[in-house]
Amino acid sequence: MFLLRWVWKSMDTLHHVMVVLAMILSAVTSTMLLINPFLTSILIDDVIIAKDPAPLIPLLIGMLSVQLTRLVLRYVMVIMLEKSSQSVLLNLRCRLFETLQNQESRFFDRNRTGDLMTRLSGDLDWCRHFVSFLIYQIVDSVVMFTSTLIFFLIIDWKLTLALVAVTPLLMLVTRMYSKKVRPHFIGMRERLSEMNTAAQENIAGNRVVKAFARETFERDRFEERNRSFRDANLTINRLWLRFFPVIEILANFMTLITVFLGGFFIINGSLTAGRLSIFTSLSWALANPMRNLGTLINDLQHFMASAGKVVEVYYSRPLIADRPDAVDHDKTEGNISFRDVSFSFGKVKILDHVSFEVKAGETLAVIGPAGSGKTTLINLLARFYDVDSGEILLDGCNIRFWKLGQLRSSIGTATQDVFLFSDTIEGNIAFGNQSMSEEEVHDFARRAAADDFVRRMPEGYDTIVGERGVGLSGGQKQRIALARALAVQPPVLILDDTTSAVDLETEKYIQKQLMELPFPCTKIIIAQRISSVKNADQIIVLDHGRIAERGTHEELLGLRGYYWETYALQNDIPVDAEDWAAKSGTAAQGGVC
């Protein structure tokens, strides 16, 4: 019942009315099925057997009128249900997508993309199928069975009771089938999700597959999931075929009862031929609802398995959300403070009691070996995750008390792993601010060293980039991503290895532009190149989630730790050189870095 109420709530008032009217029409048209058999009985008894042709034409006109009226009403009913079901599909898909948009990063960490796509497509389509088909099929079956049963009881209660005697057996068989088939539908839904996930991963990673010549392996992997999905379908079909003959035999048994028992009643004079014709022409109205029970249960179980998966996402709420007492911030200065911050991902400790401060307008650089927690810092600042302990302050206010929209709109991020949309280059740069003028787009592209190569393209800024930036080099994608981050003119700018794929000359130009931005900005630069971080006001070295070194470029060189070793390796200086003091003095005054 919960799933039914959920689907009902997904419709607006107009479509509520349309569904109710459609159900009324379904009940009316099902009941109208009794009229023509009744008129047929009159035709047999009062026209054919009585040999009186007078009522023939009115009876035929009446039967034709009933049939045409029923068809028109049925057509109107189907149209209303189809419109309502498409409205359900539209509303649910929009709400589900909005829910996904508002989910936190942990949600996407534990849910596969292929599975989420299945919920947005195939699972939602079963919700539409429920409104457009299953509802009226259920109403049809119930009304048809009930009205026919009452009609039969009025005509001849003894023959009716004989027909209904098989109903309890049908209900028992159907209940047994329903209990057995439900877990198989849930399993089939999981197999479908696994198959879609395999396909999605293969399509997204097709270049990697080709680069390692793993087409055969991936084909076999997908075929395995495809076969698993097929086997799940076959299991359900085999289960249905075990119960179907029993249901079919019991349903057809009603016809046998009608013929033999009805014939006996005609012989002893308790039933007329015309009234027997009502039983013979309407016995299917009792048998079909029973016969259709298996199919309806199949569809209902499929709907419940799919709707259950949709509901899981629909009602999932992110733990990271605006607090009721969140504070409005009209302006962001850019003062950042990490106070004793610790964070774990699962059982793995990522950051361990990290503390530092960055004043508005300053530049903080973060370096360290892979896995030291550098990217986690910026994920915590934007509240993609919440800290386990400690606190992060922006402009003196704990970011937990910031409204998420205001917090994230205050932070511009450009990462090494660039994602570009299938849009024009101009559209990608202006993604965070659609009201930007063309001149502003070009200016920020110039500051990111992207303007020159964009203008050399056949269609310039109107060039459509492929999915995820296909057709552009790594360095070109990074520069467009940097222009996109600059375009929102954020009070806090985060550059996560943004220039790793560009040459040193381009990097030097970008660094110069970053120092001359036309808006006040606090910058956090994560990089491995010393040349990218040496001019920062403060540099911290992370190692195993802790701050191992802290200071300016010159101060860190003097510590002879990780920073110095990285500098020496990048500048071809022997780490154990005895004349380091002289070389470091030269380097500090304008050497290679």
C-alpha positions, 0 to 999 in steps of 0.5 A: 500500500505504501508504494501505491500511495507513493505513486498517487502522491507523484501526480498532480490534482488534474491527473488525480481526477483523470485517474479516478474518472478512468477507474469509473469508466473502467468499472462502467465499461466492465459492467456494460459487458453484461448487457449484450449477453442479456439482450442475446438471451432475450433474442433467443427466447423471445425471437428465435424460439418464440418465432417473433421477429418484431423485437429483432431490429430494436434488439440488434440496434441496442446491442450495436449501440452498447458496443459502440458506447463501450468502445468510445468510453474505453478509448477515453479511459485509455487516453486519460490513463496514458496522459496520467502515466506520462505525467507520473513518469515526468514528475518522478524522473524530475524529482528523482534527478533533483534528489540525485543532484542533492545527494552527498558524495558518499551516496555516489561512492556506494551506488553504481552509476549503471544502477542509478541509470536503471532506476531513472529509466527501466524502474520508472517505466514500470511505475508508468506501466502500473498507472497506464495498464495495471490499475485498470486491469485490476479494476476490470478484473474485480468489477467484471468478476463481481458484477458477473457473479451477482448477475449469475446469482440472480439468473440461477444461483445453483449453477452459479455456486457450481461455477464459483466452487473452483474459485478457492482453488484458483486463489490458493494456487495464485497465492502460492505462485505470488510468494514464490515469484517475488524474490526472483523478481528482485533478483532479476532486477539486480541482474539487470542493474549489474548488466547495465553497470557493466555496459556503462563502465565499458562505454565510459572506459572504452579507450582504456579497454582498447589501449590494453586490448581487452575487448575480448575480456570485456565482451566475456564479462558483459556476456556473463552478466547478460546470461545471468539476466537471461537466466533470471528471466528464464527462472521466472518463466519456468516458475510461471509455467509450473503454475499456468497449466493448473490455473488454465485447467481450473479456469476452463473447468468453469466452461465444462460445468456450464455446458454439462450442468446447464444442459442438465438444467435445461432438460429438467426445465429449470433453465431456458436456452436463452438464460443458458446462453448468458452463462456460456457467453459470460463464463469467461468473465468469471474465468478470465480474471482468474486466468489473468491473475498470474500475469497481473501478479507477475507485473505487480511483482515486477512493479513492486521490485522496481518501485522499491528501488526508486523509492530507496533513492526518492526518500534518501536524504543526504546527511550533509544538508543545510542546518535549520540554524544555518547563517546567511552570508552576503559576502565571502572574504576568504579567511580559511581555518582548519582546526584539529581536523581529522577524517577517515574514509571507512576504516582508513585514516585520511587526515589526522589532526590537521591545523592551518590558517589562510588569511583572505587574499593569501595563497596556500600551497599543499604538496605531498606524496600520493595518498597523503590527503591533499585532495581530501582537504578541498573536499572537506572545505566544500563539504562534499564530506564532513569532518570526523572531528575538529572544525573548518571555518570560513570567515570565522564561521564553521562551514557546518553553519553555512548554507551549502549553496552559498558555501560552494558558490564561494569556491571555484575549483579546477582539478586534474581530473577534468570533466567537460560537458558535451557543449560548446567551449564557451558554454563550458567556461560559462557553466557556473555563470550563464549570464556572462558576456562573450567578452568576459568568457574570452578574458578568463580563457586568456587568463587560463592560457586557453584563448590562443588554442580555442581561436585556432579551432575551426569554430572557435568558442562555438566548437562542440567538445565531445563527451568528457572533453573528447578531442582535446588534449589533457593540457587543453582540458585543464586550461578550459577547466581553469577558465571555468573556475575563474569565470565565477570569480570565486572568493576562494579558488582551489587548483588541484594539480591544474597545470600538471599537463601543461608545459612550463612556459604556459604554467609560468604564464598562468601563474602570472595571471593568477597573481593579477586576477581582477577580483580578490581571491584566496587561493589553495594550490595543490601540486607536485611541481615546486615551480607551481607552489614556490611563490605561495605565502604558505606551503604545507607538506602532508604525509600520511594525513599529517602536516610534516613540514610548514613554511615558505619556499626558502624555509622549507628548503632549509629543512632538508625534508620532503620539500627539499628532496622534491626540489632537488629531484626536479632540478637535478641536484644531488640530494646529498650534495655538500655544496647545497648551501651555495646552490640553494642560495643561487636557486633562491635568487632565481634559479631553475624554480 
